[in-house]
Amino acid sequence: MKLPSPSKIFLACLALIGSVGIANCQTWTPLTHPAPVSMGIMLLLTDGRVLVHEEPNCSGTGCVGKDYTAWYTLTPDSTGSYINGTWTKVASLPTGYAPLFFGSAVLPDGKVVVQGGEYNCPGGSCAGVWQNLGALYDPAANTWTKTTPPFPHVGDAESIVLPNGTWMLADCCARAFGDGAFPLYAYFNESTLNFTPQSNATDGKFDDFDEEGWTLLPNGNILTVDAYTSNTNNSGTNSELYNPSTNTWATAGSTIVQLWDSNCKRGGGSFEVGPGVLMPNGTVFYTGASDCAPGNIATYDLATGTWTAQLPFPNKDAANDAPAAIEPNGNVIVMASPFSGTFSAPSTFYEWNGSSLNVFPGPPNAVNDPSFVGHLLALPSGEILFTDYSTSVEVLTPVGTYQPSWQPTITTAPVSVSPGKTYSISGTQFNGLSQGAAYGDDFQDATNYPLVRIINKGTGHVFYAKTHGHSTMGVATGTLPVSTNFDVPLGIETGACSLYVVANGIPSDAKACSVGFATATALTSSPNPSSVGQAVTFTATVSSSSGTPTGKVTFLNGTATMGTVILSGGVATFTTSSLTKGRHKITARYSGSSKFAQSSAALIQTVQ
């Protein structure tokens, strides 16, 4: 990597370039509140905020800040707008750990883990050390905790969260650094903050992991394209699949065209590989790097397990370390820049629609950016967030929409929820059809996990409930029943609401809900036991720490309604003399109000 040039801001839709068509004009919008410092990698927290790393990997006036230990959150406004969101500085990494180009992931419990770094940048001065340090971030506590390094080196590491929720991390360059006689990878143990090695001499991995990216497939396997940083073959086109169930690697066949930079098979190239993104059509769109010719493109068909060569990038472009992201409409956008010089400006954005590559309008700074400085993140709003080591952060609003079959579906969800309480929700396709975005070995910002969005029907205000405990981290799970838990935020507005599960910017259909402060209902009867024909009075008392509940209480004998009474001072009474001889389950059910949540209580009334 190298430092990019200073950025100059402008806004335009790209015109037709060469013989390549242009995608419909899309909209890039700068944030209302510019970033306070230069921003780099991004991760979507499960409470809807975006966690962003300060990365002043730039020069000139476009570079603000020197603290590579610093992190910020971007919080959407009350309408759910990230464009109008606000920045907040959060906890910094442990002392001595100031990484650039490292492994990263959001875990199933909502915590964030980062490990390694091609560079360490204390005080803003970066040195290539391929470090092994790491830390775990707890968004609720706003704290970072050191992890125990898994290898002597981690560097610009590949990483991925497996379907079972385990984070898998590679040593970028085990053979190159003499860390092992074979490529190294390990599983993260969150409870002990250390790693369990998984690699061995017979696991089948062909070469070192350096420069490779990992794409999660629906069957739980991982697809990668070899970069030949060890076992170098200047004509090599091998790809591999990792099977977590057997902990083995096997060839996925030839990519037909070379996707890693071998300097046109002469040797001495950068070894870079472009990003690969799984699409709803059952293919993986994979882009190529090059320093001597336009980057190649190939697609991998999941059904047949075969690769197909596509036309290369036009305009002498290549994906020499580059971000890509999937739009809600199922297309993929990718950032590319001139192959000449390997890491050169300007960048051009392209969109792959499953059959053709079209020029796509780029964000303002693209004209000054080499592709490697870009980062793309799929937002729950259906938009895509872009950073490039400057303070100008942009949001893309794509055109088109998703197909109904791509949506998450909710089968069970609470009807009434209370601030500060935790609930379960279940359904299908909570994790989306893809990881959302890809880059490769320098960072990962997958979003294949569910978010819960609650919209107040009265105000239209949007709230995200932190999700955790996802039943799977797989992709394209189809009809498989899945679930997660969500914590209703304390500051949520009460009243009628709509609840959605969102994955990679695609929402489920709305489920009607009501938000109210927690209540407790107590039920008494007098007399008990009673005689046949004797009047019995049932008294329901509804209480809350947030005030005196109002509304109605329905009294039921078994499942039959006996009567409904309006609360007065939190108390409702109902008297009846029509109970027959025997034992009766009597329930008092408080229906809630615009401010207070539902609750109920029951007792056994004995009639002699």
VEXMARLUM-754782 format. One record per residue (C-alpha): x, y, z; residue in one letter. Coordinates in steps of 0.1 Angstrom, whole numbers, plus 5000, padded with zeros to 4 digits. Each point is the difference from the previous one (the first is absolute). Layout:
<atoms>
XYZA/...
</atoms>
This chain:
<atoms>
500050005000M/500950374997K/498650335010L/497350154977P/500050354987S/497950285017P/496349994991S/498050274983K/496249995002I/497750024971F/496649854991L/499149854966A/498549704983C/502649834979L/499550014962A/500449724976L/503549875000I/501449814970G/497749734988S/498649925034V/496450105009G/499350225030I/497649895028A/497050225007N/501150315018C/500249935037Q/500350255028T/503050055023W/499350245029T/502650145024P/499249975037L/498450315015T/502649995027H/503549934985P/502149755018A/502250165027P/503149814988V/501149794970S/497949685000M/500849654988G/498649665007I/496449975012M/498049745018L/496249995005L/499149965037L/496949805007T/498450305016D/500050194967G/503150225006R/503049984978V/503449955017L/502750184980V/503849995004H/502050324998E/502549944972E/501950314988P/501749794973N/500350304977C/501950324994S/499450374996G/496950195011T/497749704996G/501649825030C/498750095034V/501249825032G/502949785009K/498549755024D/499749654987Y/498849885034T/496850214998A/496549894990W/496850194994Y/496349914996T/497650154975L/496549995014T/497050054977P/497650285009D/496449955013S/498749934965T/502749734994G/502150224977S/503749935000Y/500550314978I/498850215029N/501749785026G/502350125027T/503649915009W/501149895035T/503549905011K/500149675018V/502649815019A/503549964985S/502049684994L/502349885027P/503350195003T/502649914974G/497449864975Y/499650244972A/499349784969P/499550064963L/498749724978F/498849735024F/497449735005G/496650105013S/496549875007A/496850055019V/499349695021L/496649845007P/499750175034D/500550344985G/503650055011K/502750104975V/503449824997V/503150134982V/503349834996Q/503450064983G/501050294978G/502450024971E/501250335016Y/500150135035N/499650385002C/500850145035P/499750384999G/498949984964G/503349874988S/499549674982C/502649724997A/499549664983G/500249745028V/497349754991W/499050005037Q/497949745019N/498350225026L/496250025003G/497150115021A/496349935007L/497550295001Y/496950005022D/497750274986P/497749995031A/502950055024A/502050214975N/503249825009T/502849824980W/501749695015T/503249854988K/500049664983T/502849755001T/501749984966P/499649674981P/503250024979F/503450185000P/498550214971H/496550084989V/500550304978G/497450104973D/497949705009A/497149814985E/497249935024S/496449884999I/497249915025V/499049644993L/496349904999P/500349865036N/501150355012G/503749925004T/502550264987W/502749854978M/503350194995L/503149944978A/503650075004D/500650204968C/503549874993C/500949705021A/502449854974R/501550334990A/500850095036F/500949655011G/497149985024D/499349654988G/500649744974A/496450044987F/497450284999P/498650085034L/496550085011Y/498149985034A/496650045016Y/499350275026F/498949915035N/498150305012E/499549885035S/503849975006T/501150264974L/502449764984N/500249784969F/500049634992T/502249904971P/498249814972Q/502649974973S/502249704995N/502349854974A/497249794984T/497150255000D/500650054962G/500550384999K/502050074969F/501950325008D/500350285026D/496950215006F/501750344992D/497850224977E/497249754998E/496450075009G/497449765015W/496449984987T/497449815021L/497749774979L/496549885009P/501249645008N/502350155027G/503249954979N/502550284993I/501250094965L/503450164994T/502150084969V/503749925004D/502550284998A/503049774997Y/502150205026T/501549665008S/500249704976N/500350284974T/498949914965N/499850304977N/497349844979S/498049875029G/496250035001T/499049775029N/497150075024S/499249815032E/497149915023L/500349965038Y/497649765017N/499650095037P/498449665007S/503149814989T/502550285005N/501549934966T/500850204969W/499449884964A/500250154966T/497050184986A/501549984965G/501750244977S/498650364998T/500849974963I/501550354999V/502550125025Q/498550215029L/503350075019W/502650244989D/502949804985S/501350294978N/498449834970C/501549665009K/503550155000R/500450005038G/500750305023G/496450125002G/498250125031S/498249665006F/496850205008E/496649854993V/496750184996G/496949955021P/497549724996G/496350045008V/497349745002L/496950104980M/496349905003P/500249834966N/502349725015G/503350134986T/503050165015V/501250314982F/503850015002Y/502350284989T/503650004990G/503150215007A/502850084976S/502950254995D/500449944963C/496649954984A/496350055008P/498949785029G/498249684992N/496649905012I/498549665006A/496849865016T/499749685020Y/496749804996D/499049845033L/497749744982A/502749874977T/503150085020G/501650154969T/501650334990W/499150214970T/502350274986A/498350344994Q/501250304981L/502850185019P/499750355014F/499950274973P/502050335000N/503249835012K/498649955035D/500649735025A/498949915036A/503450045016N/498749975036D/496550134996A/496750015018P/496749854987A/496549995013A/496649864991I/497150234994E/496449915012P/499249944963N/502549714999G/502650184979N/503650045011V/502050334999I/503849995000V/502750275001M/502949964976A/502950224989S/502750004973P/502249694999F/503050234991S/501950065033G/497849745018T/498750255026F/499250304978S/497150254998A/497450074986P/497549735010S/497049904980T/497049825014F/498349724981Y/496849805005E/499749634992W/496449904993N/500649634996G/500850014963S/501750334992S/502350265016L/498950364997N/501750325011V/498450135032F/500050355014P/502750045026G/500150205032P/501650354999P/503649905010N/500249714976A/501950214974V/502850045025N/499949655016D/501849684991P/497649715006S/501849875031F/499050305021V/496349934996G/497749835024H/496449904994L/497449905027L/496449874994A/497750215023L/496749875014P/498350304983S/500849834966G/502750264993E/503849954998I/502550195020L/503450114985F/503250115017T/503450074985D/502450125028Y/498550354997S/497450195020T/497649994971S/497749705006V/497449934974E/496849804999V/498849834968L/496249974994T/499749724974P/497149974976V/497849704996G/498949765027T/500249655013Y/497949704990Q/497449895026P/501749665003S/503250165012W/498350165031Q/500349875035P/496749865013T/498750025036I/498049715013T/500050085038T/500550345016A/498850175032P/496950214995V/500850225030S/503550115011V/501450215027S/503150235002P/503049825014G/498649654996K/501349714978T/497949804976Y/500449724975S/498950004964I/500149734974S/499449954963G/502049934969T/502950174981Q/500950235029F/503650004987N/499450114964G/501249844968L/503650135002S/502750135023Q/499050354987G/503550134992A/503549884992A/503550124998Y/502449725007G/503049985024D/500250365013D/496650015018F/496649835001Q/496650175006D/497549724994A/496450085010T/498449654998N/498250035033Y/496550135009P/499250355013L/496650085015V/498550344991R/497050145018I/498150304986I/497650195022N/496750044980K/499250345016G/503350184995T/501649794972G/503249995021H/502349714995V/501749795027F/502449714997Y/499849735027A/503449845006K/500049644987T/502049725014H/500149625003G/499249934963H/499349644994S/502250004969T/502550224982M/499449824967G/498950164968V/497049924977A/498549775026T/496749974981G/497249835019T/502249905029L/498450145032P/502350255016V/499850245030S/501750285019T/499450205032N/499650375002F/500350265028D/497450284998V/501950335006P/499250205031L/499350324981G/497449854976I/496750184997E/496949835012T/497049934979G/498949804969A/502949894978C/501249804971S/502849745005L/502349884972Y/503049774997V/502650144976V/502949824984A/502450174975N/497650284996G/497049784991I/497150025026P/497449745008S/496350094998D/498950205030A/498649845031K/497650215021A/501350065035C/499550235030S/502650155022V/499250075036G/501650035034F/500149675018A/497049935022T/499149745026A/496549885005T/498949845034A/496649835003L/498049925032T/496549865006S/497650025029S/498849785013P/502049704990N/498849735003P/496450104993S/496649844997S/497949944969V/498050324994G/502150215023Q/501450334987A/503849994995V/502050324995T/503249984980F/502450295004T/502950064975A/502750255010T/502350114972V/503250185010S/503150144983S/503150175012S/499450264973S/496750135012G/496449895005T/498749784971P/496850094982T/497849804976G/497949695004K/500249665017V/498149704986T/499049735025F/499849644986L/498649685013N/502349764982G/499850134964T/496550165004A/499950375006T/497950105030M/500450374997G/502350304992T/500550285025V/501850334998I/502850065024L/499650265027S/503250095018G/501549684987G/497249785014V/497249824983A/497349795017T/497549754986F/497249825019T/498149694989T/497749755017S/499749774970S/502949775006L/499149635000T/501349755025K/503649904996G/503450154994R/500350294976H/503150164986K/499350375000I/502350244981T/500350375001A/501550134968R/501250364998Y/499950104963S/502650285003G/499850364988S/502050244979S/502450025030K/499849685019F/500649644989A/497749715003Q/500149765030S/497749745016S/499549805031A/497949695009A/498749815030L/497849705007I/496550085014Q/498449705018T/496249995000V/498549755025Q/
</atoms>
